Amino acid sequence: MRVVHHLAELRAERTRLKDPLGLVPTMGFLHDGHASLVRRARLECASVAVSIFVNPTQFGPQEDLATYPRDLARDLALLEAEGADLVWVPEVDDVYPPGDQTWVSVEQVTRRLEGERRPGHFRGVTTVVAKLLHAFEPQRAYFGQKDAQQAVVIRRMVRDLLWPVEVVVCPTVREPDGLALSSRNSYLSAGERMAAGVLYRSLRAAAEAFASGTYQAEGLRQILRATLAGEPLTRPHYVSVADPETLQELQGEVSRALLSMAVSIGKTTLIDNMLVGGEGS
């Protein structure tokens, strides 16, 4: 496995990799959710590349950029064990040249949910992913379903900009109690960690109600809210029953929906989601 830091090194190493190349963009502090993306890429591609970059432009002024967890040595050991071929660990100036003034923005699907809660977040995400796709020139790029809106936004960007890249969205990897794996789970105290299982329980409750014939969007939202309310440590920012492609909030009877939420537990905000109906049922 080759580890590079500068763009020129990356481009030189990229010429040595066989196609198709699968790219797994990460912000480091890797867990089995990231490892599952590398494994999927390893199965489907001749070569696998990973980026490790805590992207400053997707953090708001009051968010956790300075304290975001980092452990590069552990990350590299995990990636080598999973069979990655190339890892890019750039500095900020390698990704954002001094004085840069160019952004990539996706409009409608970034305005709701996380986009409304975190203004400017998705502009940072799409800009850095655009740079990574340009730098690596992969045939496939791998993302997790846990960040469902991010996946929708990146698919839209790739489609709109005519990139010859397949965006592969892989299932959420969960703890035994259902909590979605996330680097931010490390912030939770023992009591908060126990409480965090309510996110998955609320999604399961709504999904089971849907499977049993509760098709009204507001009824599903009420189940999400009521289940979360049963855990006193939670502070929901939103619960949503939305169209999986447009992210427009749904009303009336639904046949397919993305159930999603952002919930603070203590000082940590967690997100999770589940598809119901169609392939998500």
SVG drawing of the C-alpha trace seen along z (x, -y; Angstrom):
<svg xmlns="http://www.w3.org/2000/svg" viewBox="-53 -35 58 44">
<polyline fill="none" stroke="black" stroke-width="0.4" points="0.0,0.0 1.4,-3.4 0.7,-6.4 1.2,-9.9 0.7,-13.4 1.1,-15.7 -1.0,-15.9 2.0,-15.3 2.8,-12.1 -0.9,-11.0 -1.0,-11.6 2.2,-9.6 1.0,-6.7 -2.4,-6.8 -0.8,-6.0 0.5,-2.7 -3.0,-1.5 -5.1,0.8 -8.6,-0.3 -11.3,-0.2 -10.3,-2.2 -12.6,-2.4 -12.3,-5.5 -13.4,-5.6 -13.3,-9.2 -13.0,-9.5 -12.2,-12.0 -10.2,-9.4 -10.7,-7.9 -11.9,-4.8 -14.3,-2.2 -15.9,0.9 -18.3,-1.2 -15.4,-2.6 -13.8,0.8 -17.0,2.2 -16.7,-0.4 -13.1,0.7 -14.1,4.3 -16.9,3.6 -14.5,1.6 -12.0,4.5 -14.6,6.9 -15.7,4.8 -12.5,3.0 -9.0,3.9 -7.5,1.1 -8.7,-0.6 -7.8,-4.1 -8.7,-6.0 -8.5,-9.6 -8.0,-10.7 -8.8,-14.4 -10.7,-16.3 -12.3,-18.8 -12.5,-22.2 -15.0,-23.7 -17.8,-21.3 -17.6,-22.4 -19.5,-25.4 -17.9,-28.0 -19.4,-26.4 -18.7,-22.8 -16.0,-20.3 -13.2,-20.8 -10.5,-21.3 -11.6,-18.3 -12.7,-15.9 -11.1,-12.6 -7.9,-11.6 -5.7,-8.5 -3.7,-8.2 -1.5,-5.3 -4.5,-3.2 -6.3,-4.2 -3.4,-3.2 -3.0,0.2 -6.8,0.8 -6.5,-0.1 -3.5,2.0 -5.2,5.0 -8.2,4.4 -6.1,4.4 -6.1,0.7 -3.6,-0.1 -3.2,-3.9 -4.0,-6.3 -3.8,-10.1 -3.3,-12.1 -3.1,-15.7 -2.6,-18.9 -5.2,-21.7 -3.1,-23.6 -2.9,-20.5 -6.7,-20.5 -7.4,-24.2 -4.5,-26.2 -3.9,-29.6 -6.3,-32.2 -8.7,-29.7 -12.1,-31.0 -13.9,-28.2 -16.8,-26.2 -19.1,-23.5 -22.7,-23.9 -25.7,-21.6 -28.9,-23.6 -32.3,-22.0 -31.4,-18.8 -29.0,-20.6 -31.6,-23.0 -33.4,-20.7 -32.5,-18.4 -28.8,-18.7 -28.5,-21.6 -31.0,-23.6 -29.4,-22.6 -25.8,-23.2 -25.7,-26.1 -22.7,-25.8 -22.0,-22.2 -22.9,-20.7 -21.0,-23.3 -17.9,-22.1 -18.8,-18.4 -19.5,-18.8 -16.4,-21.0 -14.0,-18.5 -15.6,-15.5 -15.3,-17.2 -11.6,-17.8 -11.1,-14.2 -12.8,-12.8 -10.7,-15.0 -7.5,-14.0 -8.1,-10.3 -10.2,-9.8 -11.9,-6.7 -14.5,-4.7 -16.5,-4.1 -16.8,-6.1 -18.1,-4.5 -20.2,-6.1 -22.3,-4.9 -26.1,-5.0 -25.8,-6.5 -25.1,-9.8 -28.2,-9.5 -28.5,-13.1 -24.8,-13.3 -25.2,-10.4 -28.2,-12.0 -26.2,-15.3 -23.1,-13.6 -25.1,-11.5 -26.8,-14.7 -23.5,-16.5 -21.9,-13.6 -25.0,-13.4 -25.2,-17.1 -21.4,-17.5 -21.4,-14.5 -18.6,-12.7 -18.0,-9.1 -18.1,-7.9 -20.5,-5.4 -21.6,-6.4 -22.0,-3.3 -24.0,-3.6 -23.4,-0.8 -25.6,0.3 -25.2,-1.3 -23.0,0.7 -24.5,0.8 -23.6,1.7 -25.5,4.7 -28.1,2.3 -28.6,0.7 -26.6,-2.5 -25.0,-3.5 -21.2,-3.5 -19.9,-7.0 -16.6,-8.6 -18.6,-11.0 -19.9,-8.1 -16.5,-8.4 -17.8,-11.7 -20.6,-9.9 -20.4,-9.2 -21.5,-5.7 -24.9,-6.9 -25.3,-8.9 -24.1,-5.8 -26.9,-3.7 -29.4,-6.4 -28.2,-6.7 -29.8,-3.3 -33.2,-5.1 -32.4,-6.5 -32.5,-3.0 -35.4,-2.0 -37.4,-4.9 -36.6,-4.1 -37.5,-0.5 -40.8,-1.4 -41.8,-3.5 -40.5,-0.9 -42.5,1.8 -45.6,-0.4 -45.2,-1.0 -44.8,2.7 -48.1,3.2 -50.0,0.7 -49.3,-2.7 -48.7,-4.6 -49.6,-8.2 -46.4,-10.3 -47.5,-12.3 -48.3,-9.1 -44.8,-7.8 -43.4,-11.2 -45.4,-10.9 -44.0,-7.4 -40.5,-8.7 -41.1,-11.7 -42.9,-9.6 -40.2,-6.9 -37.5,-9.6 -39.5,-11.3 -39.3,-8.2 -35.6,-8.8 -35.1,-11.9 -31.5,-12.6 -32.5,-13.2 -33.0,-16.6 -34.3,-16.2 -33.4,-18.8 -35.6,-17.2 -37.5,-14.0 -38.3,-13.6 -40.4,-11.4 -39.2,-12.5 -38.9,-11.5 -35.7,-9.5 -34.6,-11.3 -35.7,-14.9 -35.7,-15.0 -39.0,-16.9 -41.1,-16.3 -44.0,-13.9 -47.6,-14.4 -50.5,-12.0 -50.1,-8.4 -46.7,-7.3 -45.4,-4.2 -41.7,-4.9 -39.9,-7.2 -36.6,-8.1 -37.1,-8.2 -34.3,-10.3 -33.4,-12.4 -30.8,-14.4 -30.7,-14.1 -28.5,-15.6 -27.5,-13.5 -25.5,-15.7 -23.1,-17.7 -23.1,-15.2 -25.4,-15.3 -26.1,-12.0 -27.9,-11.3 -29.5,-8.2 -32.0,-7.0 -33.9,-4.1 -35.6,-3.6 -39.1,-2.1 -41.1,-0.9 -39.7,0.4 -36.1,1.6 -36.1,0.2 -38.9,2.3"/>
</svg>
